[in-house]
Amino acid sequence: VATALAIVALLQQEPSGWDAEGAVKWLCSARGIEGHWFWRWKFKTSDTQVSFDPDKFGWGWVPGTASWVIPTSFALIALQVARQIGLSAPGAKDRIRLGADMLLDRACPHGGWNAGNSRVFGVPLSPHADATAIALLALRRLTHQSEQIDRALDRLLERNPAGAGPLSLAWTIIALHAYRDHRAVTGEMESRFQELERILQSPSRISDNTTLAVAALACDAIYTKNFFEVKQ
Amino acid sequence: MNRRRFAAGAATLASGAALVATLVPAHWSVRDQRPKRSRVSVVSADMYSSKLDGLVFDALSLFSLDLKGKTVLLKPNLVEYIPQVEVNTNPQLVGAAAEAFLRLGARKVLVGEGPGHQRDTYLVLAESGLDEQLRLRRIEFVDLNRDDVVSVKARSSYTSLDTLCLPRTVLRADLVVSMPKVKTHHWTGVTLSMKNMFGVIPGSVYGWPKNVLHWQGIERSILDICSTARPHFVIADGIIAMEGNGPLHGSARGLHKIVLADDPVAADFTCARLMGLAPERIYHLEQAARFLGNGCRESIDLIAESLTADAPFRVLPNFRHIVAARGNH
């Protein structure tokens, strides 16, 4: 995750003077533990309580662990941002395709994304706002499966902005901004941004640096630049 | 001895040591942290209400804890908010516990948690109603997923992790109180005060859902976490518990009990017995009773109600073996 976020940040602010190629190469070679045949075989034969297709794998939070939605999404955004400026690595195209397939495979049955799986012990999981928003950002230019995108946007939009946590709200704004041309989003971003501005006026509502940073990135998305928007 | 024979000898010695290390039971190499005797109090409570303030205060007073000038960290089980489902430690009980510790002389009471799946801690805090409860009582909350961390040498070796990164707030607290929701768990059989300590592991280091520990083995990780950051006290919420496919998608089960204890192992053995389960058949409990706390009835003083159990809690088929035979609760 750290490498992916560093690539996204540095390539847009300081494209030269650091080993961007090495970082992209490393990211391409990193994979969730399902990337190893043994674990794929185990998940297909005996370890089946969690429903997913082990052939479709992305990235984990930490090396040596399974693929999860948010690290996979950040890695996909980083590889696409790198590709936009002509930076790539061997196999990057296939790796991006596989990661996107993993996200689509792990979407919740009713739309959106939970932390990493869609069903556990047969029970469908509910979407999380931040995971859904970040996965939508990753898939912006990668899928034509508009039904899954529409349902994910519906899940984001049905949440009451006043009840959302500041972190979820900020990620929602960043994602909606990237989908601002989508018919469902039209007119929906404003109320959420007003709610975030209201929260930012009472600093006690934000207690950690991560939330503060994502809130700042949401403001950036509205006023200047959306760092997580993958352009065509 | 020539160089080749020396290298071969060293390699044999190293392999032998590695083999011995894997064969020796993990608890052999751990300092015995078991107290001579443990105290457990089982208190009846029909529902969540403001009456819990008095109930928890009275029950806690029985333990005569020395709290003067101390910082107490309450660690509830705050996983995720699912409408109409009792997933989390009830906010009313957390508030009552905070109040009781302050009334008994604690200098400061904090509430801290690092949810496993849900990265937006403050969203779960608000949705669960805990935020409102803490504001009302002016109790500070710490997001343990994003607290400053300190690397600490693990005190047991059930996993291959030599060190654990733990939140500074947990290490600085004079008294860490694990406040689990009494639930069955689809991976570990039960989730009680020891499993609840998974929540002190920071997501900012280990990811969400702390997947490093899953790959090390959840039960083994519980043992390493609890031997390294052993909770000092337990207040378990068994008023409305959960059976079946816990910890998120089980069914509500009215147990109508709060369990207080000065030993996490004694607390978990007692809760499991109340659930009609056999604690000695639950791996992490059975292992913990060898070095971390007391499990056998002879070492546990019940200082309030006696232990009675209804029909056993429903468990998933893979945990049928942990259900106690009738009459053995």
Interface residues (C-beta under 8 A of the other chain):
Chain A: V1 I33 Q49 G60 W61 V62 G64 T65 A66 W68 I70 P71 N114 A115 G116 V120 F121 V123 S126 H128 A129 D130 A131 G163 A164 G165 P166 L167 S168 S207 D208 N209 T210 T211
Chain B: I82 H117 Q118 R119 D120 T121 Y122 L123 V124 L125 A126 E127 F141 D143 R146 H186 S204 Y206 G207 W208 P209 N211 V212 H214 W215 N245 L248 H249 L316
